[in-house]
Amino acid sequence: MKTALTKRVLDMLTKLAEEEPEKYLAFWKEIGVALKEGPAEDYANREKIAKLLRFSSTHDSSGTTNQSLDDYIRRMKGGQDKIFYITAETYAAGLHSPHMEIFRKKEIEVLVLHDRIDEWLMSYLSEYEGKSFQDIAKGELDLGEQTTEEEKKQQEASQKDAEPLLQRLKETLKDDVQDVRVTHRLTDSPACLVVNDHDMGVQMRRIMEAAGQKMPDTKPIFEINLGHPLVDRLGAATDERFADLARILLDQARLAGGDHLKDPAAYVTRLNRLLLEMSGI
């Protein structure tokens, strides 16, 4: 009985979404968050429920949660095999995240997930219609055919040339990051933080901590943009200034990624010291 009723309800909702999308969006605004619990609660109907989900996207700058996964797939670039997404506190925070920079440059659409439940939801969705999901703030970034052979060669050469700087940063920031590497995500920002594929993101950690759950200590990966003037200046800095600038870049990456600073006063002190040195006061 339960199985038959569930199937009937899902079929009715699918028909409503296809034939009367405006009415379905009105329904989604009222019950969407509850429907997002579906992939975890009803694994057998995960694909049908996923078809009914609606998200915000870089395709629609209004931030409205009106884009389906089918909409996204229809707009995918040739050779793209992943559904890219980012989780954030708000649509604006996700839209302006440093992790978005390479996607804007290459005009690749990204889903912006800004409901508190979204990161938890995505832990139960591994793929849809044969396309795997990829959190753009986690793990190694693989754009597939969207990365040219020339770009791949440049990336390999940059990593090799930057090895002395990377080792210096690893030693300076060893208590705060697990690794330092050259980024392939950034075009404008000097640095960003990335978590491992199976680690919790900032949003989920906050939810769990707010619920009283003690979370294991994890360290992010620090990625630097060799084309940014601040990183260029970092490479030529003296030891004392190097440490200050490295930690300023790390803290700025934390803030840009939606995290909180462990020691805001120390960040302000370092920043003020650097500004005074630069101004010659």
C-alpha positions in Angstrom: 0.0 0.0 0.0 2.8 2.4 1.0 4.7 1.7 -2.2 1.7 2.1 -4.4 0.7 5.4 -2.8 4.3 6.8 -3.0 4.4 5.9 -6.7 1.1 7.6 -7.3 2.1 10.8 -5.5 5.4 11.0 -7.3 3.8 10.4 -10.7 1.2 13.2 -10.0 4.0 15.6 -9.0 6.0 14.7 -12.1 3.0 15.4 -14.3 2.3 18.7 -12.5 5.9 19.8 -13.0 5.8 19.0 -16.7 2.4 20.3 -17.6 1.9 23.2 -15.1 5.4 24.3 -14.1 4.3 27.6 -12.4 1.8 25.7 -10.2 4.6 23.2 -9.3 7.0 26.0 -8.3 4.3 27.4 -6.0 4.0 23.9 -4.5 7.9 23.6 -4.3 8.1 26.9 -2.3 5.9 25.4 0.4 7.1 21.8 0.5 10.5 21.7 -1.2 12.6 21.4 1.9 10.6 18.4 3.0 10.9 16.8 -0.4 14.7 17.1 -0.2 14.6 14.5 2.6 13.3 12.0 0.0 16.6 10.6 -1.4 17.7 9.7 2.1 14.4 8.4 3.3 13.3 6.5 0.2 16.4 5.2 -1.7 14.3 3.1 -4.1 12.6 6.3 -5.5 15.7 8.5 -5.4 15.8 9.1 -9.1 12.1 10.1 -9.3 12.5 12.4 -6.4 15.7 13.9 -7.8 13.7 14.8 -11.0 11.4 16.9 -8.8 14.1 18.8 -7.0 14.6 22.5 -7.8 17.8 24.6 -7.3 19.2 28.0 -7.8 21.8 28.2 -10.6 24.2 30.6 -12.3 21.9 30.3 -15.3 19.4 32.5 -13.5 20.9 35.4 -11.7 17.7 36.0 -9.6 18.7 33.2 -7.2 15.2 31.7 -7.5 15.1 27.9 -6.8 13.4 27.1 -10.1 16.0 25.0 -12.0 15.6 21.2 -12.3 18.4 18.7 -12.9 16.9 18.0 -16.3 17.2 21.8 -17.1 20.8 21.7 -16.1 21.6 18.6 -18.2 19.9 20.1 -21.3 22.2 23.1 -21.1 25.5 21.2 -20.4 28.4 21.9 -22.7 29.6 19.2 -25.1 31.8 16.7 -23.4 30.8 17.8 -19.9 30.1 14.7 -17.8 29.5 16.2 -14.3 26.8 18.3 -12.7 28.8 21.0 -10.9 27.4 22.6 -7.7 28.5 24.6 -4.7 26.9 24.9 -1.2 26.8 28.2 0.6 24.9 30.1 3.3 23.2 32.3 0.7 22.9 32.5 -3.0 25.0 35.6 -3.1 27.8 33.9 -1.1 27.8 30.9 -3.4 27.7 33.1 -6.6 30.7 35.2 -5.5 32.8 32.4 -4.1 36.3 32.2 -5.4 35.6 28.7 -6.5 33.3 30.1 -9.2 35.9 32.0 -11.0 37.1 29.3 -13.5 33.4 28.4 -14.2 32.5 32.0 -15.0 35.5 32.2 -17.3 34.6 29.0 -19.2 30.8 29.8 -19.0 30.0 26.5 -17.3 26.8 26.4 -15.3 26.9 25.7 -11.5 24.1 24.9 -9.2 24.1 27.1 -6.1 22.8 25.2 -3.1 21.9 27.5 -0.3 19.3 25.7 1.9 20.7 24.4 5.1 19.7 20.8 4.2 21.5 20.9 0.8 24.9 19.5 1.7 23.3 16.7 3.6 21.0 16.0 0.6 24.0 15.8 -1.8 25.6 13.1 0.3 22.7 10.8 -0.9 22.9 11.8 -4.5 25.9 10.5 -6.4 24.6 10.8 -9.9 21.5 11.7 -12.0 20.8 10.4 -15.5 24.3 9.0 -15.7 25.9 12.4 -14.7 27.9 12.4 -11.5 27.7 15.4 -9.1 30.8 17.4 -8.3 31.1 19.9 -5.4 33.4 22.5 -6.9 35.0 23.3 -3.5 36.0 19.7 -2.8 38.9 17.6 -4.1 40.8 17.9 -7.4 39.0 20.0 -10.0 38.4 18.1 -13.3 36.7 20.0 -16.0 37.1 17.1 -18.5 37.1 18.3 -22.1 36.6 21.9 -21.0 40.4 21.9 -20.2 42.5 22.1 -23.3 45.8 20.2 -23.7 47.7 23.5 -23.7 46.1 24.4 -20.4 47.0 21.0 -18.9 50.7 21.5 -20.0 50.7 25.0 -18.4 49.3 23.6 -15.2 52.0 20.9 -15.0 54.7 23.4 -15.7 53.4 25.9 -13.1 53.3 23.2 -10.4 56.9 22.3 -11.0 58.2 25.9 -11.2 56.3 26.8 -8.0 57.7 23.9 -5.9 60.1 26.1 -3.8 57.3 28.5 -2.9 54.9 25.6 -2.2 57.4 24.0 0.2 57.9 27.3 2.0 54.2 27.7 2.4 53.8 24.2 3.6 56.4 24.7 6.3 54.9 28.1 7.4 51.2 26.8 7.5 51.8 23.2 8.5 49.6 23.6 11.6 46.7 24.9 9.6 46.6 23.1 6.2 47.3 19.6 5.1 48.8 20.6 1.7 49.6 23.6 -0.5 49.2 23.4 -4.3 48.9 25.6 -7.4 45.2 26.3 -8.1 43.4 25.7 -11.4 40.1 27.2 -10.1 41.0 30.8 -9.6 41.4 33.6 -12.1 41.0 36.7 -9.9 41.6 35.7 -6.3 45.0 35.0 -4.8 44.0 31.8 -2.9 41.3 29.5 -1.8 40.7 26.6 0.5 39.5 23.1 -0.7 38.4 20.2 1.4 38.9 16.5 0.5 36.2 14.7 -1.4 34.9 12.8 1.7 35.3 15.6 4.3 32.4 17.7 5.5 32.1 21.2 4.0 31.9 24.4 6.1 28.1 24.5 6.0 27.5 20.9 7.2 30.2 21.3 10.0 28.3 24.3 11.3 25.0 22.5 11.4 26.5 19.5 13.2 28.3 21.7 15.7 25.2 23.7 16.4 23.4 20.5 17.1 26.0 19.7 19.8 28.0 17.2 17.7 31.8 17.1 18.3 33.4 17.2 14.9 36.9 15.6 14.1 39.6 18.1 13.3 40.4 18.3 9.6 42.8 20.5 7.7 41.9 22.0 4.3 44.1 22.2 1.2 45.4 25.7 0.4 45.5 26.6 -3.3 47.4 29.6 -4.6 47.0 31.5 -7.8 50.5 32.1 -9.3 49.1 34.8 -11.6 48.0 37.1 -8.7 50.3 40.0 -7.7 50.0 39.2 -4.0 51.3 35.7 -4.6 54.0 37.1 -6.7 55.0 39.5 -3.9 54.8 36.6 -1.4 57.5 34.7 -3.3 60.0 37.6 -2.9 59.1 38.4 0.7 61.5 38.2 3.6 60.9 35.5 6.2 59.0 37.7 8.7 56.8 39.4 6.0 56.4 36.0 4.3 54.8 34.5 7.4 52.4 37.5 7.8 51.4 37.6 4.2 50.9 33.8 4.0 48.6 33.9 7.0 46.7 36.9 5.7 46.0 35.0 2.4 45.0 31.9 4.4 42.5 33.9 6.5 41.1 35.7 3.5 40.6 32.4 1.8 38.7 31.2 4.9 36.5 34.2 4.9 35.8 34.0 1.2 34.8 30.4 1.6 32.2 31.2 4.2 34.2 30.1 7.3 35.0 32.0 10.5 38.4 33.1 11.6 39.8 31.3 14.7 41.7 34.5 15.7 40.2 37.6 14.1 42.4 39.9 16.2 45.6 38.3 15.0 44.4 38.7 11.4 43.7 42.4 11.9 47.2 42.9 13.6 49.0 41.2 10.7 47.0 43.2 8.1 47.6 46.5 9.8 51.3 45.7 10.1 51.5 44.9 6.4 49.6 48.1 5.4 51.9 50.3 7.5 55.0 48.7 5.9 53.6 49.2 2.5 52.6 52.8 3.1 55.9 53.7 4.7 54.3 55.2 7.8 
